[in-house]
């Protein structure tokens, strides 16, 4: 079973994102504050769960969470500020929507930026260690999947209902055949042979805000 809290703070928010490595669609983040005594033997990193389990867990999380929020950052913003900054923006916007406001934040991964002087810790593979991050990963994944299923109806030839915009062979073959849609990330390497990319707005790791804590 995953751990309930990192800080032992009553209002600790876990946050995570989904869709960072996709060629199309938004990056989606969620933030969740769970009750201190929340327990679940099923909840885990969304990548380790079946689609059926994720869809069953989502209403349970939403029903029992003290509060939660989900944010999409679309492909145009990703192209403008890069995927790292877009992922952090999505998580920060979720946290700002939470009521009550968290007193501590735990973040999946190793990158974040200070937000309203709220203390935070970045936890590598945190979605497999803490319930609130795992809950955020499930919400982010399922809400993003819903979005990709919706736009699949507009462009069925890319089969987004199955690949969700990730760079599968099928997806890349469709790009080769049909070209890019309005939902594709133009700054990403869409095809293996692509050599020219638009790096406008790119910020390297060296230029990003230093981490506060990483585990």
C-alpha positions as CSV (number, residue, x, y, z in Angstrom):
1,X,0.0,0.0,0.0
2,X,1.2,3.5,-0.8
3,X,2.0,6.1,1.9
4,X,-0.7,8.6,2.9
5,X,1.6,11.6,3.6
6,X,5.1,12.9,3.2
7,X,5.0,16.0,5.4
8,X,2.3,14.9,7.9
9,X,0.6,18.1,7.1
10,X,-3.2,18.0,7.1
11,X,-3.5,19.9,3.8
12,X,-0.8,18.2,1.6
13,X,-1.5,18.2,-2.1
14,X,-0.1,15.6,-4.5
15,X,0.3,16.6,-8.2
16,X,1.2,14.8,-11.4
17,X,0.8,15.2,-15.1
18,X,0.0,13.0,-18.1
19,X,0.8,13.3,-21.8
20,X,4.3,14.8,-21.6
21,X,5.8,12.5,-24.3
22,X,2.9,12.8,-26.7
23,X,3.1,14.1,-30.3
24,X,-0.5,15.6,-30.1
25,X,-2.9,17.0,-27.7
26,X,-2.5,18.7,-24.3
27,X,-0.4,18.0,-21.3
28,X,-2.8,17.4,-18.5
29,X,-2.2,17.8,-14.8
30,X,-4.1,17.1,-11.6
31,X,-3.7,18.0,-8.0
32,X,-5.4,16.2,-5.1
33,X,-5.7,16.7,-1.3
34,X,-6.8,13.4,0.3
35,X,-8.0,13.0,3.9
36,X,-5.2,12.1,6.3
37,X,-6.7,8.6,6.9
38,X,-7.6,7.8,3.3
39,X,-6.6,4.2,2.4
40,X,-6.7,2.2,-0.9
41,X,-5.1,-1.1,-1.8
42,X,-5.9,-0.6,-5.5
43,X,-4.6,3.0,-6.0
44,X,-1.2,3.1,-7.6
45,X,0.8,4.8,-10.4
46,X,-1.7,5.1,-13.2
47,X,0.8,3.5,-15.7
48,X,0.6,0.3,-13.6
49,X,-3.2,0.2,-13.7
50,X,-5.5,-1.1,-16.4
51,X,-7.9,1.3,-18.1
52,X,-10.8,-0.4,-16.3
53,X,-9.1,0.2,-12.9
54,X,-8.3,3.8,-13.6
55,X,-11.9,4.5,-14.6
56,X,-13.2,2.8,-11.5
57,X,-10.8,4.7,-9.2
58,X,-11.6,8.1,-10.7
59,X,-15.1,8.5,-9.1
60,X,-13.7,7.1,-5.8
61,X,-11.0,9.7,-5.7
62,X,-13.3,12.5,-6.6
63,X,-15.8,11.4,-4.0
64,X,-13.3,11.0,-1.1
65,X,-10.8,13.8,-1.9
66,X,-11.0,16.9,0.2
67,X,-10.5,18.8,-3.0
68,X,-9.0,18.2,-6.5
69,X,-8.5,20.0,-9.8
70,X,-7.5,19.2,-13.3
71,X,-5.9,21.4,-16.0
72,X,-5.2,21.0,-19.7
73,X,-2.4,23.0,-21.3
74,X,-2.9,22.8,-25.0
75,X,-0.4,22.1,-27.8
76,X,0.0,25.8,-28.8
77,X,1.3,26.7,-25.3
78,X,3.5,23.6,-25.3
79,X,5.1,24.8,-28.5
80,X,5.5,28.3,-27.1
81,X,7.1,27.6,-23.7
82,X,8.2,23.9,-24.1
83,X,6.8,20.8,-22.5
84,X,8.7,21.1,-19.2
85,X,7.4,24.5,-18.5
86,X,3.9,23.6,-19.8
87,X,3.8,20.6,-17.4
88,X,4.8,22.8,-14.5
89,X,2.3,25.4,-15.4
90,X,-0.4,22.8,-15.6
91,X,0.4,21.5,-12.1
92,X,0.6,25.0,-10.7
93,X,-2.7,26.0,-12.1
94,X,-4.3,22.9,-10.5
95,X,-2.8,23.7,-7.1
96,X,-4.1,27.3,-7.4
97,X,-7.6,26.0,-7.9
98,X,-7.6,23.9,-4.7
99,X,-9.8,24.9,-1.8
100,X,-8.6,24.6,0.9
101,X,-5.2,25.9,-0.2
102,X,-2.5,23.2,0.5
103,X,0.1,23.9,3.1
104,X,2.6,21.5,1.5
105,X,3.0,20.1,-2.1
106,X,4.5,16.8,-3.2
107,X,5.3,16.6,-6.9
108,X,5.9,13.6,-9.1
109,X,9.3,13.8,-10.8
110,X,12.3,16.1,-10.3
111,X,11.1,19.5,-11.7
112,X,8.9,22.2,-10.2
113,X,8.9,25.9,-9.6
114,X,8.0,27.8,-6.4
115,X,4.4,28.7,-6.0
116,X,3.0,31.2,-3.5
117,X,5.7,30.4,-1.0
118,X,4.1,26.9,-0.4
119,X,6.9,24.4,0.6
120,X,7.2,21.5,-1.8
121,X,9.2,18.4,-2.4
122,X,9.9,16.7,-5.8
123,X,9.7,12.9,-5.5
124,X,11.1,10.7,-8.3
125,X,8.5,8.0,-9.1
126,X,6.3,9.6,-6.4
127,X,3.2,8.2,-8.1
128,X,4.2,4.8,-7.0
129,X,5.0,6.0,-3.4
130,X,2.3,8.4,-2.2
131,X,-1.5,8.1,-2.5
132,X,-2.1,11.7,-3.3
133,X,0.3,11.7,-6.2
134,X,-1.1,8.4,-7.5
135,X,-4.6,9.9,-7.2
136,X,-3.4,12.9,-9.2
137,X,-1.8,10.6,-11.8
138,X,-5.1,8.7,-12.3
139,X,-7.2,11.9,-12.7
140,X,-4.7,13.4,-15.1
141,X,-4.5,10.3,-17.2
142,X,-8.3,9.7,-17.3
143,X,-9.2,13.3,-18.1
144,X,-6.6,13.5,-20.8
145,X,-7.8,10.2,-22.3
146,X,-11.3,11.6,-22.4
147,X,-10.0,14.6,-24.3
148,X,-8.1,12.4,-26.8
149,X,-11.1,10.2,-27.3
150,X,-13.1,13.3,-28.1
151,X,-10.7,14.7,-30.7
152,X,-10.3,11.2,-32.2
153,X,-13.8,11.6,-33.6
154,X,-12.5,14.6,-35.5
155,X,-9.4,12.9,-36.9
156,X,-10.0,9.1,-36.7
157,X,-7.2,8.2,-39.1
158,X,-4.6,8.9,-36.3
159,X,-6.3,6.4,-33.9
160,X,-6.0,8.6,-30.9
161,X,-8.6,6.6,-29.0
162,X,-6.0,3.9,-28.7
163,X,-2.6,5.6,-28.8
164,X,-3.7,8.8,-27.0
165,X,-1.3,10.9,-29.1
166,X,1.9,8.9,-28.1
167,X,4.5,8.3,-30.8
168,X,3.5,4.7,-31.8
169,X,4.4,3.4,-35.2
170,X,0.8,3.6,-36.3
171,X,0.6,7.2,-35.2
172,X,3.7,8.2,-37.0
173,X,2.7,6.3,-40.2
174,X,-0.6,8.3,-40.1
175,X,1.4,11.6,-39.8
176,X,3.6,10.5,-42.7
177,X,0.5,9.8,-44.8
178,X,-1.9,12.6,-43.8
179,X,0.4,15.3,-42.3
180,X,-0.1,17.2,-39.1
181,X,-3.4,18.3,-37.6
182,X,-4.2,21.4,-35.6
183,X,-3.7,19.3,-32.4
184,X,-0.1,18.2,-33.2
185,X,2.8,19.7,-31.3
186,X,4.8,21.5,-34.0
187,X,7.9,21.8,-31.8
188,X,8.2,18.0,-31.4
189,X,10.0,15.6,-33.6
190,X,7.0,14.1,-35.3
191,X,8.9,11.6,-37.5
192,X,12.3,9.9,-36.9
193,X,13.8,11.4,-40.0
194,X,12.8,15.0,-39.1
195,X,15.9,17.1,-38.5
196,X,14.6,20.7,-38.2
197,X,12.6,21.7,-35.2
198,X,11.3,25.0,-33.9
199,X,12.9,25.6,-30.5
200,X,11.4,29.0,-30.0
201,X,10.6,29.6,-26.3
202,X,12.8,26.7,-25.3
203,X,14.3,26.9,-21.8
204,X,17.1,24.4,-21.0
205,X,17.3,22.6,-17.6
206,X,20.2,24.9,-16.7
207,X,17.9,27.9,-17.1
208,X,15.0,26.5,-15.1
209,X,14.3,27.6,-11.5
210,X,16.4,25.6,-9.1
211,X,14.7,22.8,-7.2
212,X,13.9,23.1,-3.6
213,X,14.0,19.4,-2.6
214,X,14.3,16.2,-4.7
215,X,14.1,12.7,-3.4
